[in-house]
Amino acid sequence: MSAKQGDKAGQSEYFVHESSYLDEGAQVGAGTKIWHFSHVSKGASIGERCSIGQNVFVAPGVQIGHGVKIQNNVSVYEGVILEDYVFCGPSMVFTNVKTPRSEFPRNTSDDYTPTIVKRGASIGANATVVTGITLHEGAFVAAGAVVTRDVPAYTIVAGVPAKAIGYMSASGDVLDFSSGDTVTDSTGHTYQRISETEIKRLS
């Protein structure tokens, strides 16, 4: 269908392009838009006001929060959890098996290690997130980075493998702690540097 697909009693209105597939049993929140050539699998849950771009695959059991933006050519595999307001840039890559082998496939939920992307985190275009990683609240992964370990809250990482290069507020302002351990961003929110690897939002 090319429109709301909310034809069951009590189901909220959302948009699915006619070229995309929404499997029976998938849950989609009100105001979400699923664009061309995408596939949302049975058992997946997508929150309200999300944007699912072209050629996106959402695997069974995947949990996606509210206000999430997934750009073109992204596969969200089983075991991945995206909390509210996560941004996934074009062609970024999730993995979900640590030791894949074609001859000996890992095809049960016990084989998948969880990857958690917490509220407000952003992942740049063509970045890769290795399975089992947690991107904490407001983390920012630069384009092309390969993330092999957890990223602390409000921390910017870049490179291969990804390393911390700075800090960013929830609204996208670079945080400069060179003059002290407390910084207020352009929206009036205050952040405190507890250590090199821990940034706390105070307000």
Buried (B, 14 or more C-beta within 10 A) or exposed (E): EEEEBBEEEEEBBBBBBEEBEBEEEBBBBBBBBBBEBBBBBEBBBBBBBBBBBBBBBBBBBBBBBBBBBBBBBBBBBBBBBBBBBBBBBBBBBBBBBEEEEEEEEBEEEEBBBEBBBBBBBBBBBBBBBBBBBBBBBBBBBBBBBBBBEBBBBBBBBBEEEBEBEBBBBBEEBEBEBEEEEEBBBEEEBEBBBEEEEEBEBEE
